Structure formats: C-alpha cells, structure tokens
Amino acid sequence: MYDKGNNLRIEVTINNPRDFKVMKEKEVIIEHEKLETIKEWVTYG
C-alpha cells in the first residue's frame, strides 16, 4: 500500500490463480460448415 499524490493505492499479487475463471467465446462448426459461437468458462492454471 502506498500514497501517490492524493490517491491511496493498494497492490495485490496473486500466486495461485486457479480459482479465477474467464468467460471466452469459442467458434464451433455445426451441421456441415455452419459456424456458431458459444461461450464457456475457462480456468487458467
């Protein structure tokens, strides 16, 4: 934690990001070349 000007800033380091998930779009071919976009949760780690 430090002060820069009139702003108090807090920094955090995450060492184990396995619990964080991101919603990403994925393109899938369905029914002979019909392209569809689906969303799914992706876990990193």
C-alpha positions as CSV (number, residue, x, y, z in Angstrom):
1,M,0.0,0.0,0.0
2,Y,1.4,3.4,-0.9
3,D,0.3,7.0,-1.4
4,K,0.8,8.8,-4.7
5,G,-0.4,12.4,-4.6
6,N,-3.8,12.3,-3.0
7,N,-4.6,8.7,-4.0
8,L,-4.1,5.7,-1.7
9,R,-3.1,2.7,-3.9
10,I,-3.2,-0.9,-2.9
11,E,-1.4,-3.6,-4.9
12,V,-2.0,-7.3,-4.7
13,T,0.0,-10.3,-6.1
14,I,-1.9,-13.5,-6.9
15,N,0.3,-16.5,-6.7
16,N,-2.3,-19.2,-7.3
17,P,-4.9,-18.1,-10.0
18,R,-6.6,-21.5,-10.4
19,D,-9.8,-20.3,-8.7
20,F,-10.3,-17.5,-11.3
21,K,-12.4,-18.2,-14.4
22,V,-12.8,-16.2,-17.6
23,M,-15.8,-16.3,-20.0
24,K,-14.4,-16.8,-23.5
25,E,-16.1,-17.2,-26.9
26,K,-15.3,-20.3,-29.0
27,E,-16.2,-20.9,-32.6
28,V,-17.6,-24.4,-33.3
29,I,-18.5,-26.0,-36.7
30,I,-22.1,-27.4,-36.5
31,E,-24.1,-29.2,-39.3
32,H,-21.6,-29.2,-42.2
33,E,-19.7,-25.9,-42.1
34,K,-22.3,-23.9,-40.2
35,L,-20.2,-21.8,-37.8
36,E,-21.6,-21.0,-34.4
37,T,-20.1,-19.0,-31.5
38,I,-20.5,-20.4,-28.0
39,K,-19.3,-19.0,-24.7
40,E,-17.7,-21.2,-22.0
41,W,-15.8,-20.7,-18.7
42,V,-12.1,-21.2,-18.9
43,T,-9.8,-21.9,-15.9
44,Y,-6.2,-21.0,-16.0
45,G,-3.6,-22.9,-14.2
